[in-house]
């Protein structure tokens, strides 16, 4: 039993990635507002980012019938909402990466798209 625990402990330590930095206050005007884009599948998505205070924000993410509301922490110009990552690339433009899992096969695909602030 001790061998199993030591293997799990060492594997867990190897999987964790260190943070690239600490949370710092962001410029709220770069994030706040509505963002829209379209995945390569044709599905449209949107983010509504509000109440940016320091490095915290409130986000509404919508893609098709899926709607998620979440409080997020902004770090390294980005944040996550569920399986979706929002990364600010420059003022008014963001890269969106979303993991989509096929329910029938269980295979996962990473969709990458771009969003513009409207």
N, C-alpha and C positions, 0 to 999 in steps of 0.2 A: 504494500500500500504506500509506503514511504517513497518508493521509486516513482510511482505514478504521480504523486503530488509534486515531487521535485521536477519531473518532466513538464507537468502543467505549469508550474511556477516559472521555469526557465523559458518556456514557449511564450507565456504571457508577457514576460519582460522583453522578449525579442520583438514582439508584435507592436508594442506601444511605440508611437513615434513622438519624439519630443516636440513641444510647441516651439514655433519659430519666434515667439515674442509674447509680450504681455498685452492685455487689452489696453487700448488707448482711445481717447476721445476722437470722434470723426467729425468731419464737416457735414452737418445735417442736410445742407442744401444739395449735396452730391447724391444722397440716397432718397430723401423724401419725395413722394409723388407716385404717379402711376407709370408702370413699365409694361410694355407689350412686346410679344414676339410670336414666332411660329416654329414648331419642331419640324424636322424633315418629313415626318409622317403627315404633315398638314394640320395637325392639331394646334390650335392657338392657346396661348397661356398669357397670364398677366400676374403682376405683383403690384400690390398697393402697400407702400411703405410709409408709415406715419410715426409720429411721436418719437423721433430720434433724439435721445438724450444721452450724451456721452458716447458710449459704444453700445447702447441698448436701443431696440426699436420694436415696433409692432408691425407684423406683416400679414397680409392676406394674399395667399397664392391660389390661383384658379387655373385649372387645365381641364377643359371639357367639363364633365359633371363633378369633378373633384374640386372641393374647396377646403383649404386649410387656413386656420388662423393660428399664429404663433408669436410669442415674444422671442426675439432672437438677440444674440450677442454678436456684434460685428468685430471680426478680427482678420487681419491680413487682407483687407478690402472685400471681405465676403462673409456670408452666413449660410446656414442650412435651414431648410424647412422640410422636414420629413426626409425623403430620399432625393431631394432637389437642392443643388448648391447654386447660389447666386454669387457671382464674382464681378465686382466693378472693375472694368478694364480701363476706362477713361471717363471723363465727365459725360453723362448722358448715354453711355453704352455699357452693357454688361454681358458676360458670358454665363449661360445657364447650362448646368449638367444635371440630368435626371436619370435615375436608374429605373428601368421598366422591366418588370418580371412577367414573362408569359405564364399565365395560369395553367395552361395545358401541359407545357413541357418543363416548366420551372427554370428555364433559361433566362438569364438577365442580360439586358442590353443597356449601354450607356448612350443616351441621347444628348447631343450637344447642340445648342441653339444660341441665338443672340437676341437681346432685348434692348429696346430703345426707350428712353424716358419720353413720355408724351405730355 
